[in-house]
Amino acid sequence: SLLRGIFSNRAERGYPWNHHGTTMRNPSNHPHELSRGCCCRREFLQVLGATAAGLALTPHHIRAAEKEPAAPRQKQKPRMRGAFLYPASETLRKAGYWSWPGSGFDAEGRQRKYAARLRETAAKLAMDLSLEEEPLDNAASASRFIEQVKASKPDGLLLIPFKKSHWTYVVQIVEQTQVPAVVLATLGVLLSDQIKILYRRPGVYLISSLDDLDAVAFGMKMIQTARWMKDARLLNIIGAANATGTVPHLGTEVRTIPHARFVEEFQRMADDAAVKLLARSYRQRAKRIVEPSAGDIHDAAKTYFVFKRLLAAEHADAVMMECLAGLRIPHKHVPPCMGFMSLRDEGIAAGCQADLNPTLTMMLVQQLLGMPGFQQNAAMNTERNLYFGAHCTCPSRMRGCHAPPEPFILRNHAEAGWGCVPQVLFTKGQEVTMALYLSGPKPQMLLYTGKVVDCPPCPPAGGCRTNIEMTINEVRDVCDVKGMHQIIFYGNHAKQLRAFCQLYGIEVVS
């Protein structure tokens, strides 16, 4: 089938699939200088500009490779509607009683201060934020706002109550609109029973804190991320046919093209200045070169530019590929692992083995948190109760695209025994998060945290070239960890991912 590869290597999960129509279903559950060996995006753009003739994928090439060229995948500007909820302070003075937050609380002044900061945040996130000028103060104004939200269908809501009594309207708006809502209740506005009404409710991100507009900014970032995932296109390189599908719940489009497209582009790729620069960068940055020859490293660099050509031709935001099929004899192409490393270092998700869920996880984590991820095969050290994961590609910039990279060694592909791949060495003691989005109508996310303990040398360790031993905080016995091809990324981001999952109805499993 046209889309079989998306789930084929996860068959043990029992994922059924089809391609009737266009929907895939799964009912189961700081830039550095070149002299320092950097291969950041800005530097490549400079080289690409100088060698455009050699790198450009012409319309002729697109037509020859694809009878139906991909139309641009449009990105919509995320839209949020916001409102403050409170009575005019003058009416409370006349009544002589304020209740929470009390007589010293300047609601109108807070609104002006908050609104200015929120508009700055929206501008930074390239979001369209429409804030009500007048506060919602009664049932009629709340009902009017609800009808406007239903008619305009924004991507998210921002609700900020400044009066305990107006919490009823907040709950009413959340329940009747069913739009993902970020709610800020300044400390001392709500009582505990009110907070508990929405704190764990799906579709809501409730912040009960003191003027925490940074938390609100993260809430807005979650809305932006969900909009981006819905508009994104994931390029799937597998099989021999073209197909298009849509991931349930997230809405991400998956565009499948034949595996031969990659082979053809690789063969057509010229040995130009950009390829030589990247190959030299790999050699200069490597802590050590073990098996690969200069030719292996050069060919590995070419894969990055082949992926960039295909991504541009298909107007795609991320890529995954049935990579192992091309490594078996007779060899169809070189291991693409270095190309994957450079894509991830640049902030582009690149998934191994055409595995959908890990690639979606990388896309989500990169967009939401700005962190590239390590997709890996799961195993365990039962004697030390440590999780062990390994794969033959990994981002080197594990702290983010503009952060200093981790050291790496250039090796051959562990399982195929040839080519050039990275053995990335993680920082011992570094906190990490491990996550895996499980797509489907009722999606889940596997979520674990821990610390890096070691990167065992390979050999004597077997498995793939880049590996990690890490603790797991959420289970006593590491053999209780669930999943395969989970994504590991630096930092403890469990709270942020749990918030995203709650906001978008994704069950968290640990």
C-alpha positions in Angstrom: 0.0 0.0 0.0 1.0 3.6 -0.6 1.2 4.5 3.1 2.3 1.2 4.6 5.8 2.4 5.5 4.4 5.0 7.9 3.5 2.2 10.3 5.3 -0.8 9.0 8.2 -0.8 11.4 5.8 -0.4 14.3 3.7 -3.3 13.4 4.0 -4.8 16.8 1.8 -2.1 18.1 -1.1 -3.3 15.9 -1.6 -0.1 14.1 -4.1 -0.6 11.3 -4.1 1.8 8.4 -5.8 2.7 5.2 -5.5 5.3 2.5 -9.1 5.5 1.4 -9.7 9.2 0.9 -7.0 11.3 2.5 -7.0 10.4 6.2 -4.6 8.0 7.9 -6.1 6.5 10.9 -4.6 4.8 13.9 -7.3 3.6 16.4 -4.6 2.4 18.8 -3.9 4.1 21.3 24.4 31.4 18.8 25.6 31.1 15.3 29.4 30.2 15.3 32.1 31.1 12.9 33.0 28.7 10.1 36.6 28.6 11.4 35.2 26.7 14.4 33.7 24.1 12.2 30.0 25.2 12.5 27.4 24.2 9.9 24.6 26.6 11.0 21.8 27.6 8.7 23.0 31.1 8.1 26.3 29.9 6.8 24.8 27.4 4.5 22.5 30.0 3.1 25.5 32.1 2.3 27.1 29.2 0.5 23.9 28.2 -1.2 23.5 31.8 -2.6 27.0 31.5 -4.1 26.3 28.2 -5.7 22.6 28.5 -6.6 23.1 27.2 -10.1 24.4 24.0 -8.9 21.8 23.4 -6.1 18.6 24.8 -7.5 15.9 22.2 -8.2 14.4 23.6 -11.4 10.7 23.3 -12.4 11.8 20.8 -15.0 13.3 18.5 -12.4 10.1 18.8 -10.3 7.9 17.8 -13.3 10.2 15.0 -14.2 10.2 13.5 -10.8 6.6 14.1 -9.8 3.6 14.3 -12.1 1.6 16.3 -9.5 3.9 18.9 -7.9 3.1 19.8 -4.4 1.2 23.0 -3.9 2.6 25.2 -1.2 1.4 24.2 2.2 -0.1 27.5 3.5 0.6 28.5 7.1 -2.2 30.4 8.7 -1.5 33.1 11.3 -2.6 31.7 14.7 -5.6 33.7 16.0 -6.5 34.3 19.6 -9.4 36.1 21.2 -8.9 37.5 24.6 -11.0 39.2 27.4 -10.6 40.5 30.9 -13.5 39.9 33.3 -14.2 42.2 36.2 -16.6 45.0 37.2 -15.5 48.7 37.0 -13.6 49.7 40.1 -15.9 52.7 40.5 -18.9 50.5 41.0 -17.1 48.6 43.8 -16.1 51.8 45.5 -19.7 52.9 45.5 -20.8 49.6 46.9 -18.1 49.8 49.6 -17.1 46.1 49.3 -14.6 44.5 46.9 -14.2 40.9 48.0 -11.2 39.2 46.3 -8.8 40.6 45.1 -9.5 43.4 47.5 -9.7 47.2 47.6 -6.1 47.8 46.7 -6.3 46.0 43.4 -6.2 48.3 40.4 -8.0 46.2 37.8 -8.0 48.9 35.0 -4.3 49.6 35.5 -3.6 45.8 35.5 -5.5 45.4 32.2 -3.5 48.2 30.5 -0.2 46.7 31.7 -1.1 43.1 30.8 -2.6 44.1 27.4 0.6 45.9 26.4 2.8 42.9 27.3 0.5 40.4 25.7 0.4 42.3 22.4 4.3 42.4 22.4 4.2 38.6 23.0 1.7 38.1 20.1 3.9 40.1 17.8 7.0 38.0 18.7 5.0 34.8 18.0 3.5 36.2 14.8 0.0 35.7 16.2 -3.2 37.7 15.7 -4.4 38.6 19.2 -7.7 40.4 19.5 -8.4 41.7 23.0 -11.7 43.0 24.1 -11.4 46.7 24.9 -14.0 46.6 27.7 -14.0 44.0 30.4 -16.8 41.4 30.5 -18.9 42.3 33.5 -22.2 40.4 33.3 -24.0 37.5 31.8 -25.0 39.5 28.7 -21.4 40.5 27.8 -20.2 37.0 28.5 -22.9 35.6 26.2 -22.0 38.1 23.4 -18.4 37.1 23.7 -19.3 33.4 23.4 -21.3 34.0 20.2 -18.5 36.0 18.7 -16.0 33.2 19.5 -18.3 30.6 17.9 -18.6 32.7 14.8 -14.9 33.6 14.4 -13.5 30.2 15.4 -10.1 31.3 16.7 -7.3 28.9 17.5 -7.3 29.8 21.1 -8.8 31.9 23.9 -7.1 34.1 26.6 -9.2 34.8 29.6 -8.1 36.9 32.6 -10.5 37.4 35.5 -9.8 40.2 38.0 -12.8 39.4 40.3 -13.7 36.2 42.2 -17.4 36.6 41.3 -16.6 36.6 37.6 -15.1 33.1 37.6 -18.6 31.8 36.6 -18.3 33.6 33.3 -14.8 32.1 32.7 -16.1 28.6 33.2 -19.2 29.4 31.0 -17.0 30.6 28.1 -14.7 27.6 28.4 -17.6 25.1 28.4 -19.7 26.7 25.7 -17.0 27.5 23.1 -14.9 24.4 23.4 -11.9 26.4 22.2 -8.4 25.7 23.8 -8.2 28.3 26.5 -5.3 29.9 28.4 -6.6 31.3 31.7 -4.6 33.6 34.0 -5.9 34.1 37.5 -3.6 36.5 39.3 -2.8 35.3 42.8 -5.4 36.3 45.3 -8.3 36.5 42.8 -9.6 32.9 43.1 -10.1 30.5 46.0 -9.0 26.8 45.9 -12.3 25.3 44.9 -12.5 27.7 41.9 -9.0 26.9 40.8 -9.7 23.2 40.9 -12.6 23.5 38.5 -10.4 24.2 35.5 -6.9 23.2 36.7 -6.9 19.7 35.2 -9.7 20.1 32.7 -8.8 19.1 29.1 -8.7 22.1 26.8 -7.5 24.5 29.4 -4.2 25.8 30.6 -4.9 27.5 33.9 -2.2 29.7 35.5 -2.8 30.8 39.1 0.2 32.9 39.9 1.5 36.4 40.5 1.6 38.4 37.3 3.1 35.5 35.5 2.9 36.7 31.9 5.8 34.5 31.0 3.5 31.5 31.7 0.8 33.2 29.5 3.4 33.6 26.8 4.1 29.8 26.9 0.3 29.2 26.7 0.2 31.4 23.6 3.2 29.4 22.2 1.2 26.2 22.7 -1.6 27.6 20.6 0.9 28.7 17.9 2.5 25.2 17.9 -0.8 23.4 17.5 -1.7 25.8 14.6 1.8 25.1 13.0 1.4 21.3 13.3 -2.0 21.5 11.7 -0.6 23.5 8.7 2.7 21.5 8.4 3.6 19.1 5.7 5.7 16.0 6.5 7.5 14.5 3.6 7.6 10.7 3.6 10.2 9.0 1.4 9.2 5.4 1.0 8.0 2.8 -1.5 7.3 3.3 -5.1 4.1 5.5 -5.3 2.8 8.9 -4.4 0.2 9.4 -1.7 -1.2 12.1 0.6 -2.8 11.6 4.0 -3.7 13.5 7.1 -2.7 12.7 10.7 -5.8 12.5 12.9 -6.2 15.0 15.7 -3.0 17.0 14.8 -4.0 17.6 11.2 -0.5 17.4 9.9 -0.3 16.4 6.2 1.9 13.5 5.2 3.0 13.6 1.6 4.6 10.3 0.4 7.0 10.2 -2.6 8.8 7.2 -4.0 12.1 6.2 -2.5 13.6 6.4 -6.0 13.3 10.2 -5.8 16.0 10.3 -3.2 18.3 8.0 -5.1 17.8 10.1 -8.3 18.5 13.3 -6.6 21.6 11.9 -4.9 23.0 10.7 -8.3 22.2 14.1 -9.8 23.8 16.0 -6.9 27.0 17.9 -8.0 30.2 17.9 -6.0 30.1 21.6 -5.5 31.4 24.0 -3.0 28.6 23.6 -0.5 29.0 19.8 -0.3 32.8 20.2 0.1 32.3 22.8 2.8 29.9 20.6 4.8 32.2 17.6 4.5 35.1 19.6 5.7 33.0 20.9 8.6 32.2 17.3 9.6 35.9 16.4 9.6 37.0 19.5 11.5 34.3 19.2 14.1 34.7 15.5 14.7 36.5 14.5 17.9 37.8 11.5 16.0 37.3 9.7 12.7 37.3 5.9 13.1 36.1 4.0 10.0 34.9 6.4 7.4 37.1 7.5 4.4 37.1 11.0 3.0 34.8 9.7 0.2 32.4 8.3 2.8 32.2 11.7 4.6 31.8 13.6 1.3 28.9 11.3 0.3 27.3 11.7 3.7 27.4 15.5 3.3 25.6 15.2 -0.1 22.6 13.6 1.7 21.8 16.9 3.5 21.5 18.8 0.3 19.4 16.1 -1.3 17.0 16.3 1.6 16.9 20.1 1.3 16.1 19.9 -2.4 13.2 17.5 -1.8 11.9 19.5 1.1 11.9 22.6 -1.1 10.3 20.8 -4.1 7.5 19.4 -1.9 7.0 22.6 0.2 7.5 20.4 3.3 8.5 21.3 6.8 9.9 17.9 8.0 11.0 14.6 6.5 11.1 10.9 7.3 12.5 8.1 5.2 12.6 4.4 4.9 16.4 4.7 5.2 17.4 1.1 6.0 16.1 -0.3 2.7 18.7 1.6 0.8 21.6 0.3 2.9 21.2 -3.4 2.1 23.1 -5.1 -0.8 22.8 -4.0 -3.5 23.3 -0.5 -2.0 20.7 2.0 -3.3 22.2 5.0 -1.5 24.6 5.9 1.3 23.4 6.1 4.9 21.6 9.4 5.3 22.5 9.7 9.0 24.8 12.7 8.7 22.2 14.5 6.6 19.6 13.8 9.3 22.0 15.2 11.9 22.5 18.5 10.1 18.7 18.8 9.4 18.0 18.4 13.1 20.8 20.8 14.1 19.1 23.3 11.8 15.7 22.8 13.5 14.2 20.5 10.9 12.7 17.3 12.1 14.1 14.2 10.3 12.7 10.8 11.2 14.4 7.4 10.7 12.7 4.4 9.1 9.7 6.4 8.0 8.3 6.1 11.5 5.5 8.6 11.8 5.0 9.0 15.6 8.7 9.8 16.4 8.8 12.3 13.6 5.7 14.0 14.8 7.2 14.1 18.3 10.3 15.7 16.9 8.3 18.3 15.0 6.2 19.1 18.0 9.1 19.4 20.5 11.2 21.5 18.0 8.3 23.9 17.4 7.1 24.1 21.1 10.4 24.0 22.9 13.1 24.7 20.3 14.8 21.4 21.1 16.0 18.9 18.6 15.6 15.2 19.5 17.3 11.8 19.4 15.2 9.0 18.0 16.4 5.7 19.4 15.9 2.0 19.8 14.8 1.1 23.3 16.7 -1.3 25.6 17.6 -1.6 29.3 20.5 -2.3 31.5 18.7 -4.5 34.0 21.7 -4.8 36.4 22.0 -1.0 36.9 18.3 -0.3 36.3 19.2 2.2 33.6 17.4 2.8 30.3 19.6 2.3 27.2 18.8 3.8 23.8 20.8 3.8 20.6 20.6 4.8 17.0 23.0 5.8 14.2 22.0 9.4 13.9 21.4 12.2 16.4 21.5 16.0 16.4 24.8 17.4 17.7 23.2 20.6 18.8 21.2 19.0 21.6 20.8 22.3 23.5 19.2 24.0 20.5 20.1 25.3 17.0 22.2 28.2 18.2 23.9 26.5 21.2 27.3 24.9 21.1 27.2 21.3 19.8 28.1 18.2 21.6 31.2 16.4 20.5 30.9 13.6 18.0 33.0 10.8 16.5 32.6 9.8 12.8 31.8 6.1 12.5 30.4 3.7 9.9 26.8 2.6 10.1 26.8 0.0 12.9 24.3 -2.5 11.4 25.3 -2.0 7.7 29.0 -1.8 8.3 29.8 1.0 5.8 29.3 4.8 5.2 29.6 7.6 7.7 27.3 8.3 10.7 27.7 10.4 13.9 28.5 9.0 17.4 27.3 11.9 19.5 28.6 12.1 23.1 26.0 13.4 25.5 26.9 15.4 28.6 26.9 13.2 31.7 24.5 14.5 34.4 22.4 16.3 31.9 18.7 16.3 32.6 16.7 14.9 29.7 13.1 14.2 28.7 11.9 11.2 26.7 8.6 11.5 24.8 6.7 9.7 22.1 3.4 11.0 20.6 1.1 8.1 19.7 -1.2 9.3 16.9 -4.8 8.4 16.5 -8.3 9.7 17.2 -7.6 9.3 20.9 -3.9 10.2 21.0 -1.5 9.6 23.8 2.0 10.7 24.7 4.6 8.6 26.5 6.5 10.8 28.8 9.6 10.2 31.0 12.4 12.2 32.5 15.8 11.4 33.9 19.6 12.1 33.7 22.4 11.0 31.4 24.6 8.5 33.2 26.9 7.4 30.4 27.5 6.8 26.7 29.1 3.3 26.6 31.9 2.9 24.0 30.8 0.9 20.9 32.4 -1.7 21.0 32.4 -3.3 23.5 28.7 -2.3 23.6 26.7 -3.4 20.6 23.7 -1.7 19.0 23.9 1.6 17.1 26.6 4.2 17.2 25.1 7.0 19.3 23.9 5.6 22.6 22.7 6.7 26.0 22.4 5.2 29.5 20.0 7.2 31.6 17.9 7.1 34.7 14.1 7.1 34.6 12.2 9.1 37.3 8.7 7.8 36.6 9.2 4.1 37.1 10.9 2.0 39.8 11.9 -0.8 37.3 13.3 0.5 34.0 11.7 -2.4 32.2 8.4 -0.8 32.8 9.3 2.0 30.3 6.9 1.9 27.3 7.6 2.5 23.6 10.1 2.2 20.9 11.8 5.0 18.9 11.0 7.5 21.6 12.6 11.0 21.3 15.1 12.1 23.9 16.0 15.8 24.2 17.8 17.9 26.7 16.2 19.4 29.8 13.3 18.4 32.0 10.2 19.6 30.0 7.6 17.3 31.5 5.5 20.1 32.9 5.4 21.9 29.5 4.5 18.8 27.6 1.8 17.8 30.1 0.4 21.3 29.7 0.3 20.9 26.0 -1.3 17.5 26.2 -4.0 18.7 28.6 -4.7 21.7 26.4 -5.2 19.5 23.3 -6.8 16.4 24.8 -3.8 14.1 24.7 -3.5 11.4 27.4 -0.1 11.3 29.1 1.2 7.8 29.9 4.3 7.2 32.0 
